[in-house]
Structures are given as structure tokens and as C-alpha cells.
């Protein structure tokens, strides 16, 4: 599991990437809005490891520990529209 917190003046967001044998999950959590999880089902553990590392690399290059809320949300929207476009979404 890879977990990081992004602190903005308005909120603190928790981003979590984890995988099982055939599923990669990317979760976004904030106390004000709850949790949204994106899931991608894959055929095997090697593919799950690949996507987990790929997504972790994107997060490391895109997000900083402290960001403005507008910049964070803009970067998150780009991530969702480009990399997570075909992933299943659940809101809690």
C-alpha cells in the first residue's frame, strides 16, 4: 500500500494506492467529502504490480505535500480524466 497526505488550505486529502492479485485501487479521502475509490481489474499479480508502480510514479511527480486547493483539484481532475478514465468508481 502506498499512502500520502496532501495538505491544502481548505482540506487535507489522503491518497491511497493498493493492489491485490487482480485489482488495483486508488482511493481519495477527505473528512469533508468522504471517500471515492477507483478500481481496475487485471489478469495477474505482475500486471497489478506494474499499474501500482505506474500510478505511484504519477502521484510522486504530480502532487506535493502542500499545495493550493485549486492546483490540487486541477491536477486530480487531469489524473482522473487521463489515467483513470476506464476505472470503476465507487463513492462512500
C-alpha positions in Angstrom: 0.0 0.0 0.0 1.2 3.5 -0.9 -0.4 6.3 1.1 0.2 10.1 1.1 -1.5 13.1 2.5 -1.9 16.3 0.6 -2.5 19.4 2.7 -4.2 22.4 1.2 -5.5 25.5 3.0 -9.1 24.2 2.7 -8.7 20.4 3.2 -6.3 17.5 3.9 -6.6 14.8 1.2 -5.4 11.3 1.7 -4.4 9.4 -1.4 -4.0 5.6 -1.2 -2.9 3.1 -3.9 -3.1 -0.6 -3.1 -3.4 -3.8 -5.0 -4.4 -7.5 -4.7 -3.7 -10.3 -7.1 -6.1 -9.0 -9.7 -7.2 -5.5 -8.6 -5.6 -2.0 -8.2 -7.4 0.5 -6.1 -6.8 4.3 -5.9 -8.7 6.0 -3.1 -9.2 9.7 -2.4 -10.4 10.5 1.1 -11.2 13.8 2.9 -13.3 14.2 6.0 -15.5 16.8 4.3 -16.4 14.8 1.2 -15.9 11.1 2.2 -14.1 8.6 0.1 -14.0 7.9 -3.7 -12.3 4.8 -4.9 -11.2 3.9 -8.4 -10.7 0.2 -9.2 -9.1 -1.5 -12.1 -9.3 -5.3 -12.5 -6.3 -7.0 -14.2 -5.4 -10.6 -15.1 -2.5 -11.2 -12.7 -0.2 -10.0 -9.9 2.6 -8.8 -12.3 0.1 -6.5 -14.1 -1.2 -5.3 -10.8 2.3 -4.5 -9.6 3.0 -2.7 -12.8 -0.1 -0.4 -12.5 0.6 0.2 -8.8 4.1 1.4 -9.5 3.0 3.4 -12.5 0.3 5.2 -10.5 2.6 5.8 -7.6 5.1 7.4 -10.0 2.5 9.7 -11.4 1.4 10.7 -7.9 5.0 11.4 -6.9 5.6 13.6 -9.9 2.2 15.4 -9.8 1.4 16.1 -6.2 3.3 17.9 -3.4 2.8 17.6 0.3 1.5 21.2 0.5 -0.5 22.6 -2.5 -3.2 25.1 -3.1 -6.6 23.6 -3.2 -7.2 24.8 -6.8 -3.9 23.3 -8.0 -4.6 20.0 -6.3 -8.1 19.7 -7.7 -6.9 20.6 -11.2 -4.1 18.0 -11.1 -6.6 15.4 -9.7 -9.0 16.1 -12.4 -6.3 15.6 -15.1 -5.3 12.3 -13.4 -8.9 11.1 -13.3 -9.6 12.1 -16.9 -6.4 10.7 -18.4 -5.1 7.7 -16.3 -8.3 6.6 -14.5 -10.8 7.1 -17.3 -11.7 3.4 -17.7 -11.5 2.5 -14.0 -14.6 1.7 -12.0 -15.7 4.4 -9.4 -17.4 4.0 -6.1 -18.3 6.8 -3.7 -18.8 6.3 0.0 
